[in-house]
Amino acid sequence: MAEAFTEFPHLTVRGRVEGRAFTRPGRGDAKVREVERRAHGEAISGQLDDALDEQDERRASFDVEELRSLGVILSIEGAIGFSLKLESLNRRTRHAEPRPKWILLSVSPQTKTTSEVAQIWISDEYRAKFLEIFEQYLQDETKTGKPRNEGLVANIARIRSAVLRDLWQSDGEPPSRKTWWELWLRPEANAIDLATRYADAIGATIGAKYLRVESRHVVWIEARWDDLLTLPGSAVPVAEIRAPQLVDTVLDLPFDEQVEYATDLAERLITSHVNTPAVCLLDTGVRRTHLMLAASLDEADMHTVVHGGTGDRSGHGTRMAGLALLGPLGPLLSGSETVELTHRLESVKLIPDGDEARHAPDSYGIVTAEATAAPEVTSRRSRVFCLPITSKPDRAGEPSLWSAAVDALAVGTSVGRSEAGIDLIGLPEDDAKRLFVVSAGNVCHGFSAEYLDICDLSTIEDPAQSWNALVVGAHTELPGIPSDPSFHGWTALAEAGDLSPHSRTGVIAGGTQWPIKPDICMEGGNVLTDGAGDFHAMYPTVSVETTDRAHDSALGVANATSAATAQAARLAARASAMYPSYWPETIRGLMTHAAEWTPIMRSRILAETAKKKREGLLRRYGWGVPTQDAVENSSHNAVTMVVQDTFVPFTGRDHKMREFRLHQLPWPTEVLQHIGEHDVELRVTLSYFIEPSGSRRGWRRRYAYASHGLRFDLQRPNEATAEFVTRVNRASGTEEDGGPSVVGDAKWLIGSQQRDRGSLHQDIWTGYGAELASTGGVLAVHAVGGWWKNNKRKDRVNLPVRYGLLVSLRTAAQGVDLYEPIAVELGVSAEAVAIEI
């Protein structure tokens, strides 16, 4: 199925290499210094002879004869306040293919206290011609009676043999340690070859890449400064040596330039109103005074459940805050447009600082309950709780004290401490329901070329097994290799669009009754490898740029599932701002409903014809990657219908009466029939929150952990509604009794046996438009029992449940408008059908 939504690809700052143009010499009207002609000429000539003799001695001492230079490099210093006649220091022959006589390599401009200094290379073949300049100054005169070449020679204060330090063009002193250097070479045909041979001769490493900038070749060589001292006397046509300026991202720029970018972006932010939805970060605190965060994070919205204040000492919370508010900063920093924010930030410091006592593992649930209560007391705004931290689970994929507490808090039930598990205090309250966005957990070491196997064997961490939370894994669209020549030959571990090497998965998480996790993926960065066992896990080109805690305009990078979780929380908060009537469970459903598998994910999933094997890949990738546009918008050929409904699934003293909901959607029958044999995609998502059982003794048994379950089904083509109702009712009873599952429609991507896990169910049906038209758009939502029914809990009798049902129609057929006919019918009705069981 072709993409229906407008795409917003990830953008990275690439190729920002500093390229300073050489100044083209001009004649001008430079002042000529008044000097005593003979004394000055003889002094400069003597300095020139000494410099040439010194250079000849250096060349003779160079071990590799074939790499000895065929010329010398001299340093010519001007007098303070007077400019050198630079055009006279650059001469070539007049042959058809001109050869250099002497070449101006570089110029250091004069200041109020320093003189202009030029570095020139003089060919041995034309050395005598160069010496004639100074002989003519002493002996010959122009027609006006001035000494010949006076404009050049009179303004020279000193000539000396150039050393390596004279070729240094970057600020500060060159470092003495082994490092990479940037060599700017004259563009001779064999320049690169000579540089390579020189590197081999001194035992240095030369980068495989080279650039042509202006009239120079630029290469990179790794060596110590002292190793390069012979460079000016070698055959390498070196003009300058600099510190490498390899700019792939804003973070590669000098500190002051990073500050300029950060300040510029901060000035372009339009902050949202104080009552708009917020992402509430449960993390290490936040540096609230950061330029990009301060206006969106009030001091009253800073909370803590640990000692040591609300600030961020580790940096993790501040990095997550930037992603939760703004998303990856790279495109924004390099842009120029205003950025209008639709949500705000809140922070609860959940993780103690490094020198403080850690929480006991069995207390995370209660601590999380305390953390969620803190901002709710301060403000009644809607919020998305972002929990980008995890811990090792007791059993892979099965509930824990922490995940059960998250489930209870999500459904609106208060929790307390209990030796048997958790205490459920009171009934679930609709007004207290919460959306938690939780990270799947990170692979922190043990990278290899077969990284997908490692990710699949690294199971999701606590509390990512939560039924009600939106659980986020990490994928990556960042396969870029740094320009730094140290990384020549390195590659990115993951292909663009595949799972991030940092991401854990749910492939081996628990038995068949546990939810499919993660639900979605977001950008979590890549890992660089040299192919020989060395890995780099946090380089800017393969990470996302964000805010940092070092100072109020600091930039940093983040990666892994924590970064992915913060970005997902941002999308969820934006959706809440755009659709304020949507419930938390609906927003969660919208996030997975809008997700799409990348091409590489899709190829792997669709290559598996067995639905059970497809489920395994779902437990790696979730439902793919949601984009902001897909979360927030429909289009003409891709329309999403959203239904929010509440009903009582079980009634009667012993929960003997069962109800289900029959939805007659505004179906564009005529349009679907017109599409005919073109494929149409129907995507259905059912999202609701369960109440967890308070006792751990029943958490491992089917139908003992969740309060209830909901299922959806579509009326089949040409199936009468009465037959559909009978089939749905039979299916509910059969599942509860442990009987065989009903065989579903083969056109569903994963089928009911795999999709009916947890409290978030999604599937995709693909077929002919005419076939889908004959279903009439009738969908049923029905219930199966859980501990409410099985335990005959009288306090849960007649308790209503609610759900969000999202239904999308999409087609790749050209010129088809699915949106308009549905928009004509804005109301969606649901018929309650009561059946005795």
C-alpha positions in Angstrom: 0.0 0.0 0.0 1.5 3.3 -1.0 2.1 6.0 1.6 -1.1 8.0 2.1 0.2 10.7 4.4 2.6 13.5 3.7 6.0 12.3 4.8 8.3 14.2 7.1 11.7 12.5 6.8 14.4 12.9 9.5 16.9 15.6 8.5 20.6 15.7 9.6 23.1 18.5 9.3 25.7 17.1 6.9 28.7 18.2 5.0 29.2 21.5 6.9 33.0 21.6 6.3 34.7 24.9 6.8 36.0 26.2 3.5 37.9 29.5 3.8 38.6 30.9 0.4 42.1 32.1 -0.4 42.4 35.9 -0.9 43.1 36.8 -4.5 46.0 39.2 -4.4 45.3 42.6 -5.9 47.6 45.5 -6.9 46.1 48.2 -4.8 48.0 51.3 -3.7 50.0 49.9 -0.8 52.3 52.2 1.0 56.0 51.7 0.4 58.2 51.9 3.5 61.1 54.4 3.4 64.4 52.5 4.1 68.1 53.0 3.4 68.3 51.1 0.2 71.7 49.4 0.4 71.7 48.5 4.0 68.2 47.1 3.8 68.8 45.3 0.5 72.0 43.6 1.7 70.4 42.6 5.0 67.4 41.0 3.3 69.6 39.3 0.7 71.7 37.9 3.5 68.7 36.6 5.4 67.5 35.0 2.1 70.8 33.2 1.6 70.8 31.9 5.2 67.2 30.7 4.8 68.0 28.9 1.6 71.1 27.2 3.1 69.1 26.1 6.1 66.4 24.6 4.0 68.9 22.8 1.8 70.5 21.2 4.9 67.0 20.0 6.2 66.2 18.4 2.8 69.6 16.6 2.7 68.9 15.1 6.2 65.5 13.8 5.1 65.8 10.0 5.1 63.6 9.2 2.1 65.5 10.6 -0.9 62.7 10.2 -3.4 60.4 12.3 -1.1 62.8 15.2 -0.8 61.3 18.5 -2.0 62.2 20.1 -5.3 61.8 23.5 -3.7 61.9 25.3 -0.4 59.4 27.1 1.8 60.3 30.5 3.1 58.5 32.8 5.6 58.4 36.5 4.6 57.4 38.9 7.3 56.3 42.4 6.5 56.9 45.5 8.5 54.3 46.5 11.0 51.9 48.9 9.3 52.9 48.0 5.8 51.5 45.4 3.4 53.5 42.9 1.4 53.2 43.1 -2.4 51.6 39.6 -2.5 51.2 39.5 -6.3 54.9 39.5 -6.7 55.1 36.4 -4.5 53.1 34.3 -7.0 54.7 33.5 -10.3 54.3 30.8 -13.0 56.0 30.3 -16.3 54.2 31.3 -19.6 54.3 27.8 -21.1 51.2 26.2 -22.6 51.1 24.3 -19.3 52.5 26.8 -16.8 54.9 25.5 -14.2 55.3 27.2 -10.8 58.3 29.4 -10.2 57.3 30.5 -6.7 53.9 30.2 -5.2 52.1 32.1 -2.4 51.0 29.4 0.0 49.2 31.4 2.7 49.0 34.8 4.3 48.5 35.7 7.9 47.0 39.2 8.0 48.5 41.9 10.0 47.0 43.4 13.1 47.7 46.5 15.1 50.6 44.8 16.9 51.6 42.1 14.4 52.9 42.2 10.8 51.7 40.5 7.7 53.4 37.1 7.1 53.4 35.2 3.9 54.6 31.6 3.3 55.9 30.9 -0.2 57.3 27.9 -2.0 60.2 28.5 -4.4 61.1 25.9 -7.1 64.7 24.9 -7.2 64.5 25.3 -11.0 63.7 29.0 -10.6 65.6 29.8 -7.4 68.1 32.0 -9.3 65.2 34.0 -10.8 63.8 34.6 -7.3 67.3 35.8 -6.1 67.3 38.3 -9.0 64.5 40.2 -7.4 66.7 41.3 -4.6 69.8 41.8 -6.8 67.8 44.1 -9.0 66.5 46.0 -6.0 70.2 46.8 -5.1 71.5 47.5 -8.6 68.7 48.6 -11.0 66.3 51.5 -11.2 63.0 52.2 -12.9 62.4 55.0 -15.4 61.2 57.1 -12.5 64.5 56.6 -10.6 63.0 54.2 -8.0 64.8 50.9 -7.1 63.4 48.0 -9.1 61.0 45.8 -7.0 61.0 48.5 -4.3 57.2 47.8 -3.6 58.1 44.3 -2.5 61.5 44.4 -1.0 61.2 47.7 1.0 58.2 46.4 3.0 59.9 43.1 3.9 61.2 43.2 7.4 62.5 39.7 7.6 63.0 36.5 5.5 63.6 33.2 7.2 63.4 29.5 6.6 59.9 28.3 7.2 59.2 25.6 9.8 56.1 23.5 10.4 54.7 26.1 12.8 54.7 28.7 10.1 52.2 26.5 8.1 49.8 26.3 11.0 46.7 28.3 10.2 44.3 27.4 13.1 43.8 29.3 16.3 45.9 28.5 19.3 49.0 26.2 19.6 49.0 22.9 17.7 48.5 20.0 20.1 51.5 17.8 20.8 49.5 14.5 21.1 48.8 12.1 18.3 45.7 13.5 16.5 44.3 14.1 13.0 45.7 17.1 11.0 44.2 18.7 8.0 46.8 19.2 5.2 46.0 21.8 2.5 48.1 20.9 -0.6 48.8 22.6 -3.8 46.7 21.0 -6.5 49.6 19.2 -8.3 48.8 16.0 -10.1 50.7 13.7 -7.7 49.8 15.6 -4.5 47.7 12.9 -2.9 50.2 10.2 -3.9 53.0 12.1 -2.3 51.1 12.7 0.9 50.3 9.0 1.1 53.9 8.0 0.5 55.0 10.5 3.1 52.6 9.2 5.7 53.9 5.7 5.1 57.5 6.9 5.4 56.9 8.4 8.9 54.5 5.6 10.1 51.4 7.8 10.1 47.9 7.1 8.9 46.3 9.0 6.1 42.6 9.2 5.5 41.2 7.7 2.4 38.9 10.7 1.7 40.1 14.0 0.2 38.4 17.2 -0.8 39.0 19.9 -3.4 38.4 23.3 -1.8 39.1 26.4 -3.9 42.6 25.7 -5.5 43.7 23.1 -3.0 43.5 19.5 -2.2 42.7 18.7 1.4 43.8 15.4 3.1 43.8 14.2 6.7 46.7 12.6 8.4 46.9 11.1 11.9 50.3 11.7 13.6 52.1 13.6 16.3 53.2 17.2 15.7 56.8 16.2 16.0 56.3 13.5 13.4 55.5 16.2 10.8 58.4 18.4 11.4 60.1 17.2 8.2 57.0 18.0 6.2 58.1 21.5 4.9 61.3 19.9 3.5 59.5 17.0 1.8 58.1 16.7 -1.7 54.6 16.9 -0.4 53.2 20.2 -1.9 51.9 21.4 1.5 50.5 24.9 1.7 48.8 24.9 5.1 48.2 22.7 8.1 45.0 23.1 10.2 43.0 21.5 12.9 40.3 19.4 11.2 37.0 21.2 10.8 34.7 18.3 10.2 31.1 19.5 10.7 28.4 16.9 10.3 26.1 18.4 12.9 25.7 21.6 14.9 27.5 19.8 17.7 30.7 19.7 15.6 30.8 23.5 15.5 32.8 25.6 18.0 31.2 26.4 21.3 30.3 30.0 20.5 28.7 29.0 17.2 26.6 26.3 19.0 25.4 29.0 21.4 24.4 31.2 18.4 22.3 28.3 16.9 20.7 27.6 20.3 19.9 31.2 20.9 18.5 31.7 17.5 16.2 28.7 17.8 15.1 29.9 21.3 14.1 33.3 19.8 12.0 31.5 17.2 9.9 29.5 19.6 6.3 30.5 20.2 5.3 29.0 23.5 1.9 27.5 24.1 -0.7 28.6 26.7 -0.2 27.6 30.3 -3.3 25.3 30.2 -2.4 23.3 27.1 -1.4 19.6 27.5 2.0 18.8 28.8 4.5 16.0 28.7 5.3 15.1 32.3 8.8 13.7 32.5 9.4 11.1 35.2 13.2 11.2 35.1 16.3 12.8 36.7 14.9 16.3 36.8 15.4 19.1 34.2 17.6 22.2 33.9 14.6 24.5 33.8 16.6 27.6 32.9 17.7 26.3 29.6 16.9 28.8 26.8 14.7 26.4 24.9 12.9 25.0 27.9 12.4 27.8 30.3 9.3 29.4 28.7 7.5 26.0 28.5 8.4 24.7 32.0 7.1 26.8 34.9 8.9 26.6 38.2 5.6 25.5 39.7 5.7 22.5 37.4 9.0 21.2 38.8 8.5 18.4 41.3 10.5 15.7 43.1 9.9 12.5 45.0 13.5 12.3 46.1 15.9 14.5 48.0 18.3 16.9 46.4 15.9 19.4 44.7 14.3 19.3 41.3 17.3 20.1 39.1 19.2 17.7 36.8 22.7 16.6 37.7 23.0 13.7 35.3 21.7 15.4 32.2 19.4 12.6 31.2 16.2 14.4 32.1 17.2 17.6 30.3 18.1 15.7 27.2 14.7 14.0 27.3 13.0 17.4 27.9 14.3 18.8 24.7 13.0 15.8 22.7 9.7 15.8 24.5 9.1 19.5 23.7 10.8 20.0 20.3 11.7 16.6 18.9 15.2 16.2 17.3 16.8 19.6 17.1 18.9 19.1 14.0 16.4 20.4 11.5 15.2 23.1 13.8 18.6 24.5 14.5 19.5 24.7 10.9 16.2 26.2 9.9 14.9 29.8 10.1 11.1 29.5 10.5 9.2 30.1 13.7 8.3 27.0 15.7 4.8 27.1 17.3 4.5 24.8 20.3 1.2 23.2 21.2 2.1 21.7 24.5 4.3 22.3 27.6 6.5 20.4 30.0 6.3 19.2 33.5 9.0 17.4 35.5 9.1 15.0 38.4 12.5 14.0 39.6 12.0 10.2 40.1 15.7 9.1 40.0 18.0 10.1 42.8 21.3 11.8 42.1 24.4 9.6 42.0 25.3 10.2 45.6 21.9 9.4 47.0 20.3 6.2 48.0 18.5 4.3 45.2 14.9 3.2 45.4 14.3 -0.4 46.4 13.2 -2.4 43.3 9.8 -3.3 44.9 9.0 0.3 45.6 9.1 1.6 42.0 5.3 1.2 41.7 4.5 3.3 44.8 7.2 5.9 43.9 5.6 6.2 40.4 2.2 6.7 42.0 3.6 9.5 44.2 5.3 11.0 41.1 2.0 11.0 39.0 0.1 12.7 41.9 2.5 15.6 42.3 1.7 17.5 39.0 -2.0 16.6 39.2 -2.3 18.5 42.4 -0.7 21.5 40.9 -2.6 21.7 37.6 -5.7 20.1 36.0 -4.3 20.3 32.5 -4.2 17.1 30.5 -0.8 15.4 30.4 1.2 12.5 29.0 3.5 10.8 31.4 6.8 10.0 29.9 8.7 7.2 31.7 12.0 6.7 29.8 13.7 4.6 32.5 13.5 0.8 33.1 14.9 -1.9 35.3 15.5 -5.7 34.9 12.2 -7.6 35.1 11.6 -10.7 37.3 10.1 -12.6 34.4 10.2 -11.6 30.7 7.0 -10.1 29.6 5.0 -10.9 32.7 3.5 -8.3 35.1 5.5 -7.0 38.0 4.8 -4.8 40.9 5.9 -1.8 38.9 4.1 -2.6 35.7 0.9 -3.5 37.6 1.1 -0.1 39.3 1.4 1.6 36.0 -1.6 -0.3 34.7 -3.6 0.7 37.8 -2.6 4.3 37.5 -3.5 4.3 33.8 -7.0 3.0 34.4 -7.6 5.5 37.2 -7.3 3.2 40.2 -5.2 4.3 43.2 -2.6 2.0 44.5 -1.0 1.2 47.8 1.6 -1.2 49.3 0.7 -4.8 49.8 2.7 -7.9 50.7 0.7 -9.9 48.1 1.2 -7.4 45.3 -0.4 -4.0 45.2 -3.5 -2.7 46.9 -6.2 -1.4 44.6 -7.8 1.5 46.4 -11.3 2.4 45.1 -12.8 1.9 41.7 -11.3 2.9 38.3 -12.3 6.5 37.6 -12.6 7.8 34.1 -11.5 11.3 35.1 -8.4 9.9 36.6 -7.2 7.8 33.6 -3.7 8.5 32.5 -1.5 7.9 29.4 1.9 6.5 30.2 4.6 6.3 27.4 7.2 3.8 28.5 10.5 2.8 27.0 11.1 -0.8 26.0 14.6 -0.8 27.5 18.1 -0.6 26.0 20.8 -3.0 24.8 23.8 -1.3 26.5 26.7 -3.5 25.3 27.5 -6.6 23.4 27.0 -5.2 19.9 27.8 -7.4 16.9 27.2 -7.6 13.2 24.2 -9.9 14.0 22.7 -7.2 16.2 19.1 -8.1 15.4 19.6 -11.5 17.1 21.0 -9.7 20.2 18.0 -7.3 20.3 15.6 -10.2 19.9 17.2 -12.1 22.8 17.3 -8.9 25.0 13.8 -8.8 26.3 11.8 -5.7 27.2 12.5 -4.4 30.7 10.2 -3.5 33.6 7.7 -1.8 33.4 7.4 -2.2 29.6 5.3 -5.3 30.1 2.5 -2.9 31.2 -0.8 -3.6 29.4 -2.0 -0.1 29.4 1.1 1.9 28.6 2.2 2.9 25.1 5.6 1.1 24.9 8.2 2.5 22.6 11.1 0.7 21.0 13.8 2.3 18.8 14.4 2.2 15.1 16.9 4.4 13.2 17.1 6.4 10.0 20.6 7.5 10.7 23.2 5.5 8.8 25.6 8.4 8.3 29.3 7.9 8.7 31.2 10.9 10.2 33.5 12.9 8.1 36.2 12.4 10.7 38.9 10.4 8.9 39.3 8.3 12.1 36.1 6.6 10.9 37.3 5.7 7.4 36.2 2.1 6.7 33.5 2.2 9.5 29.9 1.5 8.7 26.6 1.9 10.5 25.4 -1.3 12.2 21.8 -0.9 11.2 20.4 -0.2 7.8 18.2 2.9 7.4 14.7 2.1 8.6 15.6 -1.0 10.6 15.6 -1.6 14.3 18.1 0.4 16.3 20.9 -1.7 17.8 20.0 0.0 21.1 16.5 -1.4 21.3 15.2 -4.4 23.3 12.3 -6.3 21.9 9.4 -8.5 23.1 10.3 -11.4 20.9 10.9 -13.8 23.8 8.8 -11.9 26.3 6.5 -14.3 28.1 3.8 -16.7 26.9 1.0 -16.2 24.4 -1.3 -14.5 26.8 0.9 -11.5 27.3 0.7 -8.3 25.2 2.6 -7.7 22.0 5.3 -5.1 22.9 6.7 -2.7 21.9 3.7 -0.9 20.4 5.7 1.5 18.1 9.2 2.6 17.3 10.8 6.1 17.2 14.2 7.3 16.3 16.8 5.9 18.7 20.0 6.2 16.8 22.5 3.9 15.3 25.9 2.3 16.2 29.1 2.7 14.3 31.4 -0.3 13.7 34.8 -0.8 12.2 33.9 -4.4 11.3 36.7 -5.7 13.5 34.9 -5.7 16.9 35.1 -2.0 17.8 31.9 0.0 18.2 30.9 3.6 18.8 27.5 3.9 20.3 26.9 7.6 20.8 28.3 9.8 17.9 26.4 12.9 16.8 25.9 11.7 13.2 24.0 8.6 14.5 22.2 10.2 17.4 19.6 12.8 17.8 20.4 16.4 18.9 18.7 17.8 21.9 19.1 20.1 24.9 21.7 19.4 27.6 22.4 20.5 31.2 25.9 21.9 31.1 24.7 25.5 30.7 21.5 27.4 29.6 22.2 27.0 25.9 23.9 23.6 25.9 23.3 21.1 23.1 23.9 17.4 23.4 22.9 14.1 21.9 20.6 11.3 23.0 19.8 7.8 21.7 18.2 4.5 22.5 14.7 3.8 23.7 14.7 6.7 26.2 15.1 9.2 23.3 12.5 7.3 21.3 10.1 7.4 24.2 10.5 11.2 24.7 9.7 11.8 21.0 6.6 9.5 21.2 5.4 11.4 24.2 5.7 14.7 22.2 3.5 13.3 19.4 1.0 12.1 22.0 0.9 15.5 23.7 0.5 17.3 20.3 -2.4 14.9 19.5 -4.0 15.7 22.8 -3.7 19.4 22.1 -5.3 19.0 18.6 -8.1 16.7 19.8 -8.8 17.7 23.4 -11.9 15.5 23.6 -9.9 12.3 23.0 -9.4 10.1 26.0 -5.9 8.8 27.0 -6.8 5.3 25.6 -7.8 6.9 22.3 -4.6 8.8 22.0 -2.7 5.6 22.7 -4.7 3.9 19.9 -4.1 6.8 17.6 -0.3 6.5 18.0 -0.3 2.9 16.9 -3.0 3.5 14.3 -0.8 6.1 12.6 2.3 4.0 12.7 3.7 2.6 9.5 6.5 0.0 9.0 9.5 1.3 7.2 10.2 -0.4 3.8 12.7 -2.8 5.4 10.4 -3.6 8.3 7.5 -4.2 5.9 9.5 -6.4 3.7 10.4 -8.7 6.6 6.9 -8.8 8.0 5.2 -9.5 4.7 7.8 -12.0 3.7 6.4 -14.2 6.5 3.2 -15.9 5.4 2.5 -17.6 8.7 0.6 -15.2 11.0 2.4 -16.6 14.1 5.8 -15.7 12.6 4.4 -12.2 11.8 3.6 -11.8 15.4 7.2 -12.4 16.3 8.3 -9.6 14.0 5.5 -7.4 15.6 7.2 -8.0 18.9 10.4 -6.6 17.4 9.0 -3.6 15.5 5.6 -3.0 17.0 3.3 -1.4 14.4 6.2 0.7 13.0 6.9 4.4 13.2 4.2 7.1 13.5 4.7 10.5 12.0 3.3 13.8 13.2 1.3 14.2 10.0 -0.2 10.8 10.3 -1.1 11.2 13.9 -2.8 14.5 13.3 -4.3 14.3 9.9 -6.4 12.4 7.4 -6.3 12.9 3.7 -8.5 12.4 0.7 -7.4 8.8 0.0 -6.7 7.9 3.7 -9.5 8.7 6.2 -9.5 7.8 9.8 -12.8 7.5 11.8 -12.6 7.8 15.6 -15.3 6.4 17.9 -15.3 6.7 21.7 -17.8 4.6 23.5 -18.7 3.4 26.9 -20.8 0.4 27.9 -21.3 -2.2 30.6 -19.9 -5.5 29.3 -21.2 -7.7 32.1 -24.4 -7.3 34.1 -26.5 -9.3 36.5 -25.6 -10.8 39.9 -23.1 -13.3 38.5 -22.0 -11.3 35.5 -24.4 -13.6 33.5 -25.6 -11.0 31.0 -23.2 -9.9 28.3 -23.5 -6.9 26.1 -21.5 -5.9 23.0 -21.5 -2.9 20.7 -22.4 -3.0 17.1 -21.1 0.0 15.2 -22.6 1.0 11.9 -19.9 3.3 10.4 -20.5 5.9 7.7 -19.3 3.6 4.9 -18.5 5.1 1.5 -20.1 2.2 -0.3 -20.4 3.8 -3.7 -16.8 4.9 -3.7 -15.6 1.5 -2.6 -17.6 -0.1 -5.4 -16.2 2.3 -7.9 -12.6 1.3 -6.8 -13.5 -2.2 -7.7 -10.5 -4.5 -8.1 -8.0 -2.0 -6.7 -6.8 -3.0 -3.3 -8.2 -1.1 -0.3 -6.6 -1.2 3.1 -8.8 -1.3 6.2 -7.0 -0.7 9.5 -8.8 -1.2 12.8 -7.5 -0.3 16.2 -9.3 -1.0 19.5 -7.7 0.7 22.6 -8.9 0.4 26.2 -7.4 0.2 29.7 -7.8 -2.9 31.9 -7.7 -2.9 35.7 -4.9 -5.2 36.9 -5.5 -7.8 39.6 -4.0 -6.7 42.9 -2.6 -10.1 43.8 0.5 -11.5 42.2 -0.7 -15.1 42.8 -3.0 -14.8 39.8 -0.8 -12.8 37.4 0.5 -15.8 35.5 -3.0 -17.3 34.8 -5.0 -16.5 31.7 -7.9 -14.2 32.5 -6.6 -13.6 36.0 -4.5 -10.5 35.6 -6.8 -8.3 33.5 -10.2 -7.1 34.7 -11.7 -7.8 31.3 -10.9 -7.9 27.7 -12.5 -6.5 24.5 -12.4 -7.8 21.0 -13.4 -6.4 17.6 -14.7 -8.1 14.5 -15.9 -7.0 11.1 -19.0 -8.2 9.5 -18.0 -10.4 6.5 -19.0 -9.7 2.9 -22.6 -10.6 2.3 -23.0 -11.8 5.9 -26.4 -10.9 7.4 -26.3 -8.8 10.6 -28.2 -11.5 12.6 -25.6 -14.1 11.5 -22.8 -11.7 12.5 -24.3 -11.1 15.9 -24.6 -14.9 16.5 -21.0 -15.5 15.4 -19.6 -12.8 17.7 -21.6 -14.0 20.7 -20.3 -17.6 20.1 -16.7 -16.4 19.8 -16.8 -14.6 23.1 -18.0 -17.7 25.0 -15.7 -20.0 23.2 -12.6 -18.0 24.1 -13.6 -17.7 27.8 -14.1 -21.5 28.0 -10.7 -22.2 26.6 -12.0 -23.7 23.4 -10.4 -23.4 19.9 -10.4 -20.0 18.4 -12.7 -19.3 15.5 -11.0 -19.3 12.1 -10.9 -15.7 10.9 -10.7 -14.0 7.6 -7.4 -14.8 5.9 -7.2 -11.3 4.6 -6.3 -9.9 8.1 -2.6 -9.4 8.4 -2.1 -11.1 11.8 -5.5 -12.5 12.6 -7.5 -12.7 15.8 -5.4 -15.4 17.4 -2.4 -13.1 17.4 -4.0 -9.7 17.8 -6.1 -10.4 20.8 -3.3 -9.8 23.3 -3.2 -7.2 26.0 -5.5 -4.2 25.8 -4.5 -2.7 22.4 -5.7 -4.6 19.4 -4.9 -3.7 15.8 -5.0 -5.5 12.5 -5.0 -4.7 8.7 -7.4 -6.1 6.2 -6.5 -5.8 2.5 -8.7 -6.7 -0.4 -10.9 -5.4 -3.3 -12.9 -2.2 -2.8 -16.1 -3.9 -3.9 -15.6 -6.7 -1.4 -15.1 -4.3 1.5 -18.2 -2.3 0.3 -20.3 -5.4 0.9 -19.4 -5.5 4.6 -21.5 -2.4 5.1 -19.0 -1.0 7.6 -20.4 -3.0 10.5 -18.0 -3.7 13.3 -18.6 -5.3 16.7 -16.8 -4.6 20.0 -17.5 -7.4 22.5 -16.1 -8.5 25.8 -14.4 -11.5 27.3 -14.1 -12.2 31.0 -11.3 -11.4 33.3 -11.0 -11.3 37.1 -14.0 -9.0 37.4 -16.2 -11.8 36.1 -14.2 -14.9 37.2 -13.9 -13.7 40.8 -17.6 -12.5 40.8 -16.5 -9.2 42.2 -19.7 -7.6 43.3 -18.1 -4.2 43.6 -17.3 -4.5 39.8 -20.8 -5.5 38.7 -22.4 -3.1 36.3 -19.2 -1.2 36.1 -18.9 0.6 32.7 -15.8 0.4 30.5 -14.8 2.7 27.7 -12.7 2.3 24.6 -11.5 4.1 21.5 -12.1 2.5 18.2 -10.2 3.8 15.2 -11.0 2.7 11.7 -9.1 3.8 8.6 -9.7 3.3 4.9 -6.9 3.8 2.5 -6.3 3.2 -1.2 -3.6 3.7 -3.7 -6.1 4.1 -6.5 -5.6 7.5 -8.2 -8.2 10.2 -8.0 -10.3 8.5 -5.3 -11.8 10.7 -2.5 -12.7 8.6 0.5 -12.8 11.5 2.8 -15.7 13.6 1.5 -18.5 11.0 1.5 -17.7 10.1 5.1 -17.5 13.8 6.1 -21.1 14.2 5.0 -22.1 11.9 7.8 -20.4 13.2 10.9 -22.4 11.2 13.4 -21.4 7.6 14.3 -24.0 5.5 16.1 -23.5 2.4 18.2 -26.3 -0.1 18.9 -26.2 -1.9 22.2 -27.2 -5.6 21.8 -27.9 -7.5 25.1 -27.6 -11.3 24.9 -28.1 -13.7 27.8 -25.2 -16.2 28.4 
